């Protein structure tokens, strides 16, 4: 996603994720969310790591038409470390949000009221996820299973670039992504071993992989100015209005 040949040095990389409810993934995404609620977040700024509370530092992100503007919170996701280490970006953070908005505040409360040792116990978290699952699935029927991902990078000098992916059904999006990785492996486009996605050995042709994984999605854009991905961009004459 990084523009090449322009002599631009990346400064800050922001991952933002959204799912409507559980996205149809049920207890799986609930267990993951509860486990992450018990982990402090590591983010990077100017090449230095900072440790922050889980589900904190809310930011509003525009996922474009179909999802719109949503609040997302810091979570301790692995791509923060791997992007810092392998892509050499001095600033990295990752955030996640869901609908309805009350679920976000419920997770915020869980992160602050439940003892960390409880949230780090997989058996306890599994019980909590199963307890919550019927209510979450009930809401899923109303709000759907959409998923959105937006990645933004700021460069030295004030330039930026962004990419966005939106799919109506999270389970289908996950299946397409797994199939894309399997296709890359069977086509010989990966090196033997286990790699972080950011490592060069993971994928020989990333653009082809992304196009394969994006089949059936509502929107997939790469290397666009951040303003071009907004939900309500209007152009009158030569001017842009929000």
Steps between C-alpha positions, in 0.01 A plus 500: 500500500799731538558725197835422340746710313400826668770514770236510771584379850208353701432666833179351643299190408145460634299179476125540558250213504122479534244221519125524542434307820698176493503506121333160509814348654326436832704387802828514305512878472354536850774287655767693313355834610480395865857367494625824348309698763745353750812607309662842515559654158842564355511778242797669335570867446821651366665159527421455870253253657227627731274282715140619534182360660295261284197641320609860542584806289183502292532626144225557244569335166307527175457157338323649201149450358322197644655531846577869553679656794562274799683527829797265538718430805855378553548122523824306535509350151809318363532705181616796708822322598553328165448820298744686725757222477479396136367810322717734706218746562584711811136548601234226503164450672196273456139565596172310487134592539160337466127570495282565684717759674394367842709185434811719489423652838420157639846382393650815651335410832615138478859616450481718810282300737618143438833397655771443235554145625134423426526635144824309443338168598370342179250277679346799680495705181339212310225488765449877476482485120241222506298695755498806273456317171115467492455874557762591244347268238159654564641844423693362199167422333416869512829670415648246258850353460694773318875539534717800417876555503679828445876548496651848498862605481644847553828594334764754583402829340127468562397258223283198577354191336217271600336174406155367582316167485130445569304175477136440584570163668798440730489116468520526120783754526693267732444204265621699200814606688581143604443385141731777375780382730444138393508606134828688556655196667388257229625741233845513656470867597609442860823377650500189726449587865278719716514873434343821614301652210741794490804278435608479136505119511128487580376606155676552169213691336303693760283688254382175339432353843293802606299497179423130554402557865280796406262295283138575584575802720307826485809718478872457461733796441875540542742793497237771510524834680324466834239763409400301189365217718261713702130417509369843409749664268338757273666687215375835373706643220865448589442491876445209737246526784420263791 
